[in-house]
Amino acid sequence: MKTIHHFVNGKRFSGESKRVSKVFNPATGEQSAEVKLATTKDVNDAVENAKKAFDSWANKPPLQRARVMFKFKELIEKNADELTKIIVSEHGKVYEDAKGSLTRGLEVVEYACGIPQMLKGEFTENVGSNVDSWSIRQPIGVCAGITPFNFPAMVPMWMFPMAIACGNTFVLKPSEKDPSCSIRLAELLKDAGLPDGVLNIVNGDKEAVDALINNKDVAAISFVGSTPIAKYIYENCAKNEKRVQALGGAKNHCVVMPDCDLEQAVNGLMGAAYGSAGERCMAQSVAVAVGGIGDKLVSSLAKKVEALKVGHGMDKQSEMGPLVTKEHLAKVKSYVDLGVKEGAKLVVDGRNYKIQGYENGYFIGGCLFDHVSKDMRIYKEEIFGPVLSVVRAKNFDEALKLVNDHEFGNGVSIFTRDGDSGRTFSNKAKIGMIGINIPIPVPMAFHSFGGWKRSLFGDQHMHGPEGVRFYTKLKTITSRWPSGLRSDPEFVMPTMK
């Protein structure tokens, strides 16, 4: 059986742990590898290596760090097919979707290539008589990232390229469900010229997470995952005096107005609800049908959901692959059972979906509910599977209230031809990322990604300008060079004259 090790100080690292976790191919249900689970000592060893590498890396000119990122970008492009196939084999998403997620991670690397420009400070001459003042941004030290199973390339690349380009060193704990892609990315970054110890990968579970939180040499932690764990990490990082950005769960709504282009809205919802088998924090899992458009919307959706092509991720005909694990499949099915019990109308039932030759794979067909109400758990909770709930709203104001009253505030979309509706919605919606006739409003790398309410714990979003601010400390210098004259002591608050 293949064993997946850690990657510490530029090489494979076994650590002292005897514990392992199983890695499966979701399409076949067969175990493909076992992954070592780090002990607290293993994590601390990785942090110690990152700490030793920090001073030298932080003192590299930003241009030299950028050149490593340029080379890394080139190697990702050269090895894109290999990386994509690794994602498919351990996560299950279809090839083109996996390739697209890799590209979205690559865009952050491209943004990090411009780090010399982003690290420039501000200067004011003569803030007072013969006194100058300027600000600079400096790296904060050892940073860590804890990433989820659903994007084994993209989400880690939201974190470590920015942190490293800013002059920090990094310890990444990827999901133990699909860890191979992160290891391969670390190897490519080493090939790009990154010094040993600057990027380290430790595989693990809660013990590894707690070790990162409690290690005093870790200055900042970035996290993407469920809201309960995001809150846990946020609270405990604060107790340990760390910076933290912890992105949590989502229940993204798509408001469908009566005046919209219905075909455009339906196609947008299909990709947003069922792409990647719904295992996206930006998946649209609630469609809000406004006014009298509900019946037409459900009818159009039902035909397309029933025709959804579900299969192996490497099959070019597949539009949706399997779920990531047997346990997650059972969880998603249990939510569909719950929706039926709660009284929602199950228009399309994908629970008994089977594929010849892949009977042991973790497959489920697309599921579509109608007449879902806001008091149902299938409306309130994040299912993280290919389950779309349609809620009926009488008018725009009722739809907007549904969006704003939900505990999550990650992403939301509205489909409309009316500019006033679009503008009012984007202004009034209490959500971090908003799409107008765009089903998945994920910001580009040169903007920043993050939600509101219980979808984000922390003050700053990920990548883009917010990422630079998160991974650096601001320092302001005020300077005067005396001309030989000495002034008398001043015992009042200094002011500039």
C-alpha positions as CSV (number, residue, x, y, z in Angstrom):
1,M,0.0,0.0,0.0
2,K,1.3,3.4,-1.0
3,T,2.1,5.6,2.0
4,I,1.8,9.4,1.8
5,H,4.4,11.1,4.1
6,H,4.8,14.7,5.2
7,F,7.1,17.2,3.4
8,V,9.4,19.0,5.8
9,N,12.6,21.0,5.2
10,G,12.5,20.2,1.5
11,K,12.1,16.4,1.7
12,R,9.7,13.6,2.6
13,F,9.3,13.2,6.3
14,S,7.9,10.2,8.1
15,G,7.7,11.6,11.6
16,E,7.2,9.6,14.7
17,S,3.5,8.8,14.4
18,K,2.3,5.3,13.8
19,R,-1.2,6.5,13.1
20,V,-2.5,6.6,9.5
21,S,-5.7,7.4,7.7
22,K,-7.0,5.8,4.6
23,V,-7.2,7.6,1.2
24,F,-9.8,6.3,-1.3
25,N,-10.6,6.7,-4.9
26,P,-14.2,8.0,-4.7
27,A,-15.2,6.6,-8.1
28,T,-14.3,3.0,-7.2
29,G,-14.5,3.0,-3.5
30,E,-11.1,1.4,-3.3
31,Q,-8.3,2.4,-1.0
32,S,-5.5,4.0,-3.0
33,A,-3.1,4.9,-0.2
34,E,-2.6,5.5,3.5
35,V,-1.5,8.9,4.8
36,K,0.6,9.5,7.9
37,L,-1.1,11.5,10.7
38,A,1.3,13.9,12.4
39,T,1.8,14.0,16.2
40,T,2.3,17.2,18.1
41,K,6.0,16.6,17.9
42,D,5.9,16.1,14.1
43,V,4.1,19.5,13.8
44,N,6.5,21.2,16.1
45,D,9.4,19.9,14.1
46,A,7.9,21.3,10.9
47,V,7.4,24.7,12.6
48,E,10.9,24.7,14.0
49,N,12.3,24.1,10.4
50,A,10.1,27.0,9.2
51,K,11.3,29.2,12.0
52,K,14.9,28.5,11.1
53,A,14.3,29.3,7.4
54,F,12.4,32.6,8.2
55,D,15.2,35.1,8.7
56,S,17.1,34.2,5.5
57,W,13.9,34.1,3.4
58,A,12.5,37.3,4.9
59,N,15.7,39.1,4.0
60,K,15.5,38.1,0.3
61,P,14.6,41.1,-1.8
62,P,10.9,40.9,-2.9
63,L,12.1,40.7,-6.5
64,Q,14.0,37.5,-5.8
65,R,10.9,36.0,-4.0
66,A,8.8,37.0,-7.0
67,R,11.2,35.2,-9.4
68,V,10.6,31.9,-7.5
69,M,6.9,32.5,-7.9
70,F,7.3,33.1,-11.7
71,K,9.2,29.7,-11.9
72,F,6.5,28.0,-9.8
73,K,3.9,29.3,-12.1
74,E,5.7,27.9,-15.1
75,L,6.1,24.5,-13.4
76,I,2.4,24.3,-12.5
77,E,1.5,25.0,-16.1
78,K,3.9,22.3,-17.3
79,N,2.6,19.8,-14.8
80,A,-1.1,20.8,-14.9
81,D,-2.3,17.5,-16.3
82,E,-0.6,15.5,-13.6
83,L,-1.9,17.8,-10.9
84,T,-5.4,17.6,-12.3
85,K,-5.4,13.8,-12.4
86,I,-4.2,13.7,-8.8
87,I,-7.2,15.9,-7.8
88,V,-9.6,13.6,-9.7
89,S,-8.2,10.4,-8.2
90,E,-8.5,11.5,-4.6
91,H,-11.4,14.0,-4.6
92,G,-13.5,12.7,-7.5
93,K,-14.5,15.9,-9.3
94,V,-14.6,15.7,-13.1
95,Y,-11.3,16.5,-14.9
96,E,-12.3,19.9,-16.4
97,D,-13.6,21.1,-13.0
98,A,-10.4,19.9,-11.3
99,K,-8.4,21.7,-14.0
100,G,-10.4,24.9,-13.5
101,S,-9.9,24.8,-9.8
102,L,-6.1,24.4,-10.4
103,T,-6.3,27.5,-12.7
104,R,-8.0,29.6,-10.0
105,G,-5.2,28.6,-7.6
106,L,-2.6,29.5,-10.3
107,E,-4.1,32.9,-10.6
108,V,-3.1,33.6,-7.0
109,V,0.5,32.6,-7.9
110,E,0.3,35.0,-10.8
111,Y,-0.8,37.7,-8.4
112,A,2.0,36.9,-6.0
113,C,4.5,37.4,-8.8
114,G,3.7,41.1,-8.5
115,I,4.7,41.2,-4.8
116,P,7.4,43.9,-5.2
117,Q,4.7,46.4,-6.2
118,M,2.3,45.4,-3.4
119,L,4.9,45.7,-0.6
120,K,5.8,49.3,-1.5
121,G,5.0,51.6,1.5
122,E,4.0,55.3,1.7
123,F,6.2,58.3,2.3
124,T,5.4,61.8,3.4
125,E,8.1,64.4,3.3
126,N,8.0,67.2,6.0
127,V,5.2,65.9,8.1
128,G,6.7,68.5,10.5
129,S,9.6,70.9,10.1
130,N,12.4,68.7,8.8
131,V,10.6,65.6,9.9
132,D,9.8,62.8,7.4
133,S,7.5,59.8,7.9
134,W,7.0,56.6,6.0
135,S,5.4,53.2,6.4
136,I,6.6,49.7,5.3
137,R,5.1,46.2,5.4
138,Q,7.2,43.4,6.8
139,P,6.6,39.6,7.1
140,I,5.2,38.3,10.3
141,G,7.0,35.0,10.7
142,V,5.8,31.4,10.5
143,C,2.3,31.1,9.1
144,A,0.1,28.1,8.9
145,G,-2.8,27.0,6.7
146,I,-5.5,24.3,7.4
147,T,-7.4,23.5,4.2
148,P,-10.5,21.4,3.3
149,F,-10.9,18.4,1.0
150,N,-13.0,20.0,-1.7
151,F,-10.2,22.1,-3.3
152,P,-6.9,20.3,-2.7
153,A,-5.0,22.7,-5.0
154,M,-6.9,25.9,-5.1
155,V,-7.5,26.7,-1.4
156,P,-3.9,25.9,-0.4
157,M,-2.8,28.2,-3.2
158,W,-5.0,31.0,-1.8
159,M,-2.7,30.9,1.2
160,F,0.9,29.8,0.9
161,P,1.9,31.7,-2.3
162,M,0.8,35.0,-0.8
163,A,2.4,34.3,2.6
164,I,5.7,33.1,1.1
165,A,5.9,36.0,-1.4
166,C,5.4,38.4,1.5
167,G,8.5,36.9,3.1
168,N,7.0,34.5,5.6
169,T,7.6,30.7,5.9
170,F,4.6,28.3,5.9
171,V,3.3,25.1,7.4
172,L,0.3,23.6,5.5
173,K,-2.0,21.0,6.9
174,P,-4.2,19.8,4.0
175,S,-7.2,17.5,4.3
176,E,-6.2,13.9,5.1
177,K,-8.8,12.8,2.6
178,D,-6.9,14.0,-0.5
179,P,-3.3,15.1,0.6
180,S,-1.3,14.1,-2.5
181,C,-1.8,17.3,-4.5
182,S,-0.3,19.5,-1.7
183,I,2.8,17.3,-1.5
184,R,3.3,17.6,-5.3
185,L,2.9,21.4,-5.2
186,A,5.5,21.6,-2.5
187,E,7.9,19.5,-4.6
188,L,7.3,21.8,-7.6
189,L,7.9,24.9,-5.5
190,K,11.2,23.4,-4.3
191,D,12.1,22.8,-8.0
192,A,11.3,26.5,-8.6
193,G,14.1,27.5,-6.2
194,L,12.3,27.8,-2.9
195,P,14.8,27.2,0.0
196,D,14.2,24.2,2.2
197,G,12.0,24.9,5.2
198,V,10.1,27.8,3.7
199,L,7.1,25.5,2.8
200,N,6.3,22.5,4.9
201,I,3.4,20.0,4.7
202,V,2.1,18.1,7.6
203,N,-0.8,15.7,7.2
204,G,-3.0,15.1,10.2
205,D,-6.3,15.4,12.0
206,K,-7.3,17.4,15.1
207,E,-4.0,16.6,16.9
208,A,-2.1,18.4,14.2
209,V,-4.6,21.3,14.1
210,D,-4.3,21.8,17.9
211,A,-0.5,21.6,17.7
212,L,-0.5,24.5,15.2
213,I,-2.9,26.5,17.3
214,N,-0.8,26.0,20.5
215,N,2.7,26.4,19.0
216,K,3.9,29.8,20.1
217,D,6.1,30.2,17.0
218,V,3.1,30.2,14.6
219,A,2.2,33.8,14.1
220,A,-0.9,33.4,11.9
221,I,-3.3,30.7,10.8
222,S,-5.6,30.6,7.7
223,F,-8.5,28.2,7.6
224,V,-11.3,27.1,5.3
225,G,-13.9,24.6,6.4
226,S,-17.1,24.3,8.4
227,T,-18.4,27.0,10.7
228,P,-18.1,25.1,14.0
229,I,-14.4,24.3,13.2
230,A,-13.8,27.9,12.0
231,K,-15.2,29.3,15.2
232,Y,-13.1,26.8,17.2
233,I,-9.9,27.9,15.4
234,Y,-10.8,31.6,15.6
235,E,-11.4,31.5,19.4
236,N,-8.3,29.4,20.2
237,C,-6.0,31.3,17.9
238,A,-7.1,34.5,19.7
239,K,-6.3,32.9,23.1
240,N,-2.9,32.1,21.7
241,E,-2.4,35.7,20.4
242,K,-2.3,34.7,16.7
243,R,-3.7,36.4,13.7
244,V,-6.5,34.3,12.2
245,Q,-8.7,34.3,9.1
246,A,-11.2,31.4,9.4
247,L,-13.7,30.9,6.6
248,G,-16.7,28.8,7.6
249,G,-19.8,27.4,6.0
250,A,-22.3,28.7,3.5
251,K,-25.8,28.5,2.3
252,N,-25.7,30.5,-0.9
253,H,-28.9,31.7,-2.3
254,C,-29.7,32.5,-6.0
255,V,-32.6,34.9,-6.3
256,V,-34.5,34.4,-9.6
257,M,-36.6,37.4,-10.5
258,P,-39.7,37.2,-12.8
259,D,-38.1,39.4,-15.4
260,C,-34.9,37.3,-15.7
261,D,-33.6,35.4,-18.7
262,L,-34.9,32.0,-17.4
263,E,-32.7,29.8,-19.5
264,Q,-29.6,31.8,-18.3
265,A,-30.7,31.4,-14.7
266,V,-31.4,27.7,-15.0
267,N,-28.1,27.0,-16.7
268,G,-26.3,29.1,-14.1
269,L,-28.1,27.2,-11.2
270,M,-27.2,23.8,-12.8
271,G,-23.5,24.5,-12.8
272,A,-23.5,26.3,-9.4
273,A,-25.6,23.7,-7.6
274,Y,-24.3,20.4,-9.1
275,G,-20.8,21.3,-10.3
276,S,-18.2,19.5,-8.2
277,A,-21.2,17.5,-6.8
278,G,-22.1,20.5,-4.7
279,E,-18.9,20.2,-2.7
280,R,-18.1,23.9,-2.9
281,C,-18.4,26.7,-0.4
282,M,-19.7,28.8,-3.2
283,A,-22.2,26.3,-4.4
284,Q,-25.7,27.7,-4.9
285,S,-27.9,25.4,-2.7
286,V,-31.0,27.6,-2.5
287,A,-32.9,29.0,-5.4
288,V,-35.4,31.8,-4.4
289,A,-38.2,31.9,-6.9
290,V,-39.8,35.4,-6.8
291,G,-43.3,36.1,-7.8
292,G,-44.9,33.7,-10.4
293,I,-41.7,32.3,-11.8
294,G,-41.5,29.3,-9.5
295,D,-43.3,26.7,-11.5
296,K,-41.5,27.4,-14.7
297,L,-38.1,27.5,-12.8
298,V,-38.8,24.1,-11.1
299,S,-40.0,22.5,-14.4
300,S,-37.0,23.6,-16.3
301,L,-34.6,22.6,-13.5
302,A,-36.2,19.2,-13.1
303,K,-35.6,18.3,-16.8
304,K,-31.9,19.2,-16.6
305,V,-31.3,17.6,-13.2
306,E,-32.8,14.3,-14.5
307,A,-30.5,14.5,-17.5
308,L,-27.4,15.3,-15.5
309,K,-24.5,13.1,-16.6
310,V,-22.9,11.6,-13.4
311,G,-19.8,9.4,-13.8
312,H,-16.1,8.9,-13.3
313,G,-14.2,12.1,-13.2
314,M,-11.9,11.0,-16.1
315,D,-14.9,10.3,-18.3
316,K,-15.2,13.3,-20.7
317,Q,-18.9,12.9,-20.8
318,S,-19.3,13.3,-17.0
319,E,-20.7,16.6,-15.7
320,M,-20.6,15.5,-12.1
321,G,-18.4,13.0,-10.2
322,P,-18.8,11.1,-6.9
323,L,-18.8,12.5,-3.4
324,V,-15.4,12.4,-1.6
325,T,-16.0,9.6,0.9
326,K,-18.5,6.9,1.8
327,E,-19.3,8.8,5.1
328,H,-20.0,12.0,3.3
329,L,-22.3,10.2,0.8
330,A,-24.3,8.8,3.7
331,K,-24.5,12.3,5.3
332,V,-25.8,13.9,2.1
333,K,-28.4,11.1,1.6
334,S,-29.5,11.6,5.2
335,Y,-30.3,15.2,4.4
336,V,-32.4,14.2,1.5
337,D,-34.3,11.8,3.8
338,L,-34.7,14.6,6.2
339,G,-36.1,17.0,3.6
340,V,-38.8,14.5,2.7
341,K,-39.6,14.0,6.3
342,E,-39.8,17.8,6.9
343,G,-42.4,18.0,4.1
344,A,-40.5,19.5,1.2
345,K,-41.4,18.1,-2.2
346,L,-38.6,16.0,-3.7
347,V,-39.0,16.7,-7.4
348,V,-35.8,14.7,-8.4
349,D,-34.5,12.0,-6.3
350,G,-30.8,11.0,-6.9
351,R,-30.3,8.8,-3.8
352,N,-30.3,5.4,-5.6
353,Y,-28.0,6.4,-8.4
354,K,-25.7,3.5,-9.6
355,I,-23.2,3.3,-12.4
356,Q,-22.3,0.0,-14.0
357,G,-18.8,-0.9,-13.2
358,Y,-18.6,1.6,-10.4
359,E,-21.1,0.1,-8.0
360,N,-18.9,0.7,-5.0
361,G,-18.2,4.4,-5.9
362,Y,-19.6,7.2,-3.8
363,F,-22.1,8.4,-6.4
364,I,-25.4,10.2,-5.9
365,G,-27.6,11.8,-8.6
366,G,-28.7,15.4,-8.5
367,C,-31.5,16.1,-6.0
368,L,-34.1,18.9,-6.4
369,F,-36.5,20.0,-3.7
370,D,-39.5,22.4,-4.1
371,H,-41.6,24.2,-1.6
372,V,-38.8,24.4,1.0
373,S,-39.5,26.7,3.9
374,K,-37.1,28.7,6.0
375,D,-37.8,26.7,9.1
376,M,-36.6,23.4,7.6
377,R,-33.1,22.1,8.4
378,I,-32.4,21.4,4.7
379,Y,-32.7,25.2,4.3
380,K,-30.8,26.2,7.4
381,E,-27.8,23.8,7.3
382,E,-25.0,23.4,4.8
383,I,-25.5,20.0,3.0
384,F,-22.4,20.2,0.9
385,G,-23.8,17.9,-1.8
386,P,-25.8,18.1,-5.1
387,V,-29.0,19.1,-3.4
388,L,-30.8,22.2,-4.6
389,S,-33.8,23.6,-2.6
390,V,-36.3,26.0,-4.2
391,V,-38.0,28.5,-1.9
392,R,-40.9,30.6,-3.0
393,A,-40.9,34.4,-2.3
394,K,-43.8,36.8,-3.0
395,N,-41.6,39.7,-4.0
396,F,-38.1,41.2,-4.1
397,D,-38.3,42.4,-0.5
398,E,-39.2,39.0,0.9
399,A,-36.4,37.4,-1.1
400,L,-33.9,39.9,0.2
401,K,-35.1,39.3,3.7
402,L,-34.5,35.6,3.3
403,V,-30.9,36.2,2.2
404,N,-30.2,38.6,5.0
405,D,-31.8,36.6,7.8
406,H,-29.7,33.5,7.1
407,E,-26.8,32.9,9.5
408,F,-24.4,32.4,6.7
409,G,-23.2,35.2,4.4
410,N,-20.7,33.8,2.0
411,G,-22.1,34.3,-1.5
412,V,-25.3,35.2,-3.2
413,S,-26.6,35.8,-6.8
414,I,-29.5,37.5,-8.4
415,F,-30.8,36.9,-11.9
416,T,-32.7,39.9,-13.3
417,R,-32.9,42.2,-16.3
418,D,-33.7,45.2,-14.1
419,G,-30.8,47.4,-13.2
420,D,-32.5,48.9,-10.2
421,S,-33.2,45.4,-8.7
422,G,-29.6,44.5,-9.3
423,R,-28.1,47.6,-7.8
424,T,-30.5,47.6,-4.8
425,F,-29.7,43.9,-4.2
426,S,-26.0,44.4,-4.3
427,N,-26.3,47.3,-1.9
428,K,-28.6,45.8,0.6
429,A,-27.6,42.1,0.7
430,K,-25.5,41.4,3.8
431,I,-23.2,39.0,2.0
432,G,-19.5,39.0,1.3
433,M,-19.6,38.1,-2.4
434,I,-22.4,39.0,-4.8
435,G,-23.2,38.0,-8.3
436,I,-25.6,39.9,-10.7
437,N,-26.5,37.4,-13.4
438,I,-23.3,35.5,-12.3
439,P,-24.0,32.2,-10.5
440,I,-20.7,31.7,-8.7
441,P,-19.3,35.2,-7.8
442,V,-15.8,34.1,-6.8
443,P,-13.5,37.2,-6.9
444,M,-10.4,37.1,-9.1
445,A,-7.0,36.8,-7.4
446,F,-6.4,40.5,-7.5
447,H,-9.5,41.1,-5.4
448,S,-10.1,39.2,-2.2
449,F,-12.3,36.2,-1.2
450,G,-14.5,36.0,2.0
451,G,-17.9,36.1,3.4
452,W,-19.9,37.9,6.2
453,K,-21.7,36.8,9.3
454,R,-20.9,33.2,10.3
455,S,-19.1,32.5,7.0
456,L,-16.0,34.3,8.2
457,F,-14.3,34.7,11.5
458,G,-11.5,37.3,11.4
459,D,-11.1,40.7,10.0
460,Q,-9.5,40.1,6.6
461,H,-10.5,38.1,3.5
462,M,-8.2,35.8,1.6
463,H,-5.7,36.5,-1.2
464,G,-5.6,39.7,-3.2
465,P,-4.9,43.0,-1.3
466,E,-6.4,41.6,1.9
467,G,-4.1,38.7,1.8
468,V,-1.0,41.0,1.6
469,R,-2.3,42.9,4.7
470,F,-3.0,39.6,6.6
471,Y,0.5,38.2,6.0
472,T,2.4,41.4,6.8
473,K,2.8,43.8,9.7
474,L,2.7,47.6,9.2
475,K,5.6,49.6,10.5
476,T,5.7,53.4,10.5
477,I,8.9,55.3,10.9
478,T,9.2,59.0,11.8
479,S,12.6,60.5,11.3
480,R,14.5,63.8,11.9
481,W,18.2,64.4,11.4
482,P,19.4,67.2,13.7
483,S,21.5,69.9,12.2
484,G,23.6,70.3,15.3
485,L,21.2,72.4,17.3
486,R,19.8,70.8,20.4
487,S,16.3,71.5,21.6
488,D,15.1,71.6,25.1
489,P,13.1,68.6,26.6
490,E,9.4,68.7,25.8
491,F,7.0,67.2,28.4
492,V,3.8,67.6,26.4
493,M,2.4,65.3,23.7
494,P,4.6,66.0,20.6
495,T,2.9,67.8,17.7
496,M,4.3,68.6,14.3
497,K,5.1,72.2,13.8
